[in-house]
Amino acid sequence: MLDEATAAIITPLPHFRQARTANTATHRLELMRAAATDLRDVLLAGPRVRYYRSMELVRVPYPTKFAFLNCRVLPQPFIHILNRLFVVQVDTQEGVKTLLLSPSDVSANAETPYFKQMVERFGRFEETFKRFLSPQLNTVETCLQQLGIAPESIDFISYDHLHTQDIRRWLGTHRQPGLFPNAKLLVMEDEWQAAKHLLPPLYDWYCPNGIDGVPEEKIVRLNEDVMIGDGFAIVKTPG
């Protein structure tokens, strides 16, 4: 349940409701395609976001066998994924709101077991290997400094998924204040519950304790697709 102020900023997005309840995969796909086209038209015809910026953060190794499953590719074990920070400002009934999408705490995220075990294999060359395999291009803090945005002005953060993410630096815990004192996490309820109750096969891909101790009032759980002010949508894409 959203509080009154948050409900004025976050409104339901009904376009995909019918598709999500379709009885067959074929019908669901047809409805999804039609709804996506309709939503695109609505967004293009409506107000645009006030500000948008994409900034490079870090290059992260990802196993080729997962990236190109069942495809014939060059025989190399990893590809690089370029993690970016997305800064968005939108007009809402409560004024201009600033969102950070995918703010990565690079040093904390490196504790994700899969990546930690990978670099530990190199022993005393661990730091050299880490700089080569996962070069950091920026930090969230330096990005905000470049844009002249104060940490106190961040209203929301969000991610496409929570695996490999440690959000405590941004939102704080009961013991330690966060860098963004006024920010809240926007997250789908299913994603939040999955991160809190991990299945064993997922242990290697989630940052240990990455969401532990974050105050409940800092979490905005979403049960459906939503609009954030004018021109910005969050759409549930489970998988």
N, C-alpha and C positions, 0 to 999 in steps of 0.2 A: 504494500500500500504506500503510495507516494504522499509526502506531505504536500500542503497546499501550494507552497512556493515552487516545489519541484514539478508538481502536476501542471503548473502554468508554463513550464519550459518543455516538458516531455509529454507528447501526445500520441495516442495510438495510431498506428499505420495499418489500415485494414486490408490492403491490396491482396495479401497472400493468404488470408484466412480460409477462403474456400479451397484453395489448392492444398493446404495442409491437411484438410479433412477428406480428401479424395480417397476412394476405396481401392483404386488400382494405381500401379506405378505409371502406366501409360497416361491415364487421365490426369494424374497429378503433374506429370511433366508438361502436358499441354496447358493446363491451367497456370502453372508456374511461368511458362514462357509468355503467355498472354498477360499475366499480372506484371511481370517484369517490364514488358514493353509499355504497359499503361503507366507504371510508376516512373519510368524514364521520361515519358511525355509530360507527366505532371511536374516532375522536378525541373525539367528544362523550361517549362512555361511559367514556373513560379519564381519567387524571390531567390536570389543567389546568396550564398554565404558571404559574410562581410570580408573575410580574409582567409587565405589558404597558403600554406608553405610546406614543402617537403624538404627535409634535411637529412643527409647521410650520417649514420651513427657508427656502425661496425659491420665488417664482413664476417659472416659466420659459416663454418664448414657444415655441409649437410651430405649425408651418404648418397652417392649416386644411385645406389640400388633402390632407395626410397623415392628419390626425386623422379627417376625415369623407370618406374616399375614395369617390367616386361617389355622394355624397349631396348633396341640395340644402340649402344652409345660407346664413346671412347672408353678404353679400359683405364679409367682413373677412379680412385675410391671416393673422391669428394667433389662437390661443386661448391661455389660460394653463393650464399644468400646475402644480399645487401639489406640489412635492417635500417629502416628509416624512421625518423620522428616526423609525424604530421601535426601541424599546428592549424587549428581551425577556429575561427570566431564567427558566431552566429547572432542574429538579432532575435530576441525573444520578448515575451510580455514582461519579463523581469529585467530587461536591459540586455546589453551585449554580454555573451558568455564565451569563455575561452576553453577549448578542449585540446588535450594532448592525446594523440592516438599512437599507441605502441612506444611509450617512453620506456626504454630499456635501461635497467641498472646493470651495466656490462659486467662489473666486477662481481656483483652478487649473483647474476645469472650464470656466471662461469662455474658456480657450485652445482649446477645441474649434473647429476651423476654421469650421464652419457659423455658429456664434454669434459668433465673433470677426469674421468678415467682415461680418456683419449690422450690428454696432455701429460698425465702422470707417467705414461709409458716411456717418456723420453728422459726421465730422471733429471740429472743436473742440467740438461738442455731444455728443460720444460719451459722456462720463460722465453727463450729464443724461439722455440717452436710455436709458442702461443702468439707471439708478435707476428710471426710469419703466416700462420694459419688463420688467425683471427685479428687482423689489424683494426684498431679502433681509430675512427676518423674524427669523431666528435663525442662529446657527452651531452646529455640533456641540458645540463646547466649552461654549458658554453653556447649551445644553440639558443637558449632563451636570452642569454646576454647579448648575442649578436642581433636578436630581434627587438631588444629593449623591453622584454616582457618580464615582469616581476613574478617570482614564485607565488606570491600571495594572490595574484590575479587569476590563477588557474582554477577553474570551476569543476571540470570533470577530466578524468582520464579513462581510456578504454583500450581494449586489445581485441584482435581477431580471435585469439584464444589465450588461455593462461599458462600453457605449458612453457617451460623454461623461464618464466617470469617471476621475479621477486618484487612485490609492490610495496614492501614495508618502508623503503627509503622515501617514497613519494607520499604515502598516506599516514605513515607513523604506526605505532603500536600503543598499547596501554602504558608502556614504559618510556617510549621515545617518540617525540614529536616528529612529524614528517616534514619534508621540504616544502610540500604544498599544503599549508594549514587549512585552506578553504576548499580543497578538492575532494571529490567523491569518485568512486569507481562505478562506471556503468557496465554492467555485466548481465548476460542472460542467466536466468536462474539455473538452467540445466548445466551450464558451464561452471557456475559457482559450486554447485553440488558435486559435480564430477571432480573438481580440484580438491574439495574437502574430503572426498571419500574415494581415493584412488584405487583402481584395480591394479593388481601386481604387475601386469605388463607395462603399465604407465609410469612406474616408479622412476625409471631411468630418465624420463623426459620432463619431469616436473622439479622445479627448484625446491630443495628441502626447506620446509617451514616458510615458503615464500609468501603465504597469506596469513600465517599465524599471528594472532594478537592484534590484527587490524580492527579498530573499533567498528562495531556493527553499523553505527550511524554513518560510517564512511562508505557503505556499500549500497548502491541502488540496484536492486535486483529487478530485471526486466523479464516479463513473461510473454512478450510478444514484440513484433516489430514496432518501432517508434520513430517519430520525428523529433529532432532536437531543434526547437526554434524554427527559423526559416531556412530551407534549402539543404538540411542535413538529415539523413536517415540512417538508422541502425537496423539492419535486417538480419534475422536469425538464419544462419546457414550451418546447421549441424552436420557433423561428418568427421 
